[in-house]
């Protein structure tokens, strides 16, 4: 089963969608809202979780930390349903490790 960690800048509804789809989800805001990007990466690596984030800094980290898979949103729209739609497109074919996927 795929496991995810949802960054604090991603709408909670995105994580709830993943939970309803029977994936194991943890939220940064529930663990420690003050976690740095590197702490999130280390947490994801330790627990073998996929990072889901809007943070553009993770694009850089995805090159440097190839041991962590990431789904990064790069949408103009801030609407949750746009992000959920993007996830619906990639989840059926998702196999770890995959590196980084940028949804636009």
N, C-alpha and C positions, 0 to 999 in steps of 0.2 A: 504494500500500500504506500502511495506517495504521501509524504508529510511536508507541510508548509509552515513557514513563519511569515506573518503578514506585518510589514513595516507600518509604523505609526502614521505614515502619510497616505496610506491606502484606506479607502472607506471600509468600515467594518462589514458592510453588506457583502463585499467581495469575499471576505473570510467566511461569512455565514453561508454564502453560496457554496463554497468549497466544502464546508461541514455538511451541508445538506446532500452534497454529492458523495458523502461517505469518506472524505479525505480527513486525515488528522491535521488539525490546524492549531497553531499557537499564535497569539497576537503580541507584538512587541509592547503595546500599551499595557498589557496585563502582566508581562514579565518584569519590565523596567522601562518606562517611557523615556528615560534618559540614556538608553543604550546608544553608544556610538555605532557608526557603520561597521567598524572593525569588530566590535563586540557582537553585532548581529551576525557577521560573517563567521566568527568563531563559534557562536552558538549553533548556527546552521550546520557547520562542519561537524561539530560534536554530535549533534542529534540527527544528522543526515536529512536535513530539511531543505526544501526549495525556498529561496527568498522571493517574496513578491513585493515589489516596491515601485514607487513613482520617482524615487531619488535618482537623478542623473549621475551622481557620483558612483553609483554601482556599476555603470558602464566601464569605468576605469578599473574598478575592483574585479570585474568579471575577467579581465585580461590577466590581472596579477594573481587572483585566487581561483585557479581553474578547478580546484577540488570542491567548489560549491556551485550548485546550479541555481540559476536566477531567472525569474520572469519579470521583466522590466517594462513598465508602461510608459509610452511616449505619445500619449494622445493629447490633442489640443483641448478636447472636451474633458471636463472634470466629472462627468456623470458616471455613476457606478455601473449603470447598465451597459455602457460602452466597454468598460473593462471586463465585465462578466461575459459579454458577447465574445470578446477576444479570447478569454480563457476557454470558453466552450469550443472555439475553433481548434485550439492546440491540445487540450487535455486528452482527447481520445487517442492521439498518436504519441503522447509524451512517454519517453523511455529515458531513465537516468542511466548514466550521466549524459547531459546534453549541453552543458555550459551555460550559455545565456541566450534567452529569447527576448527580443525587443518587439513589443506589440505596438503598432502605430495605426 
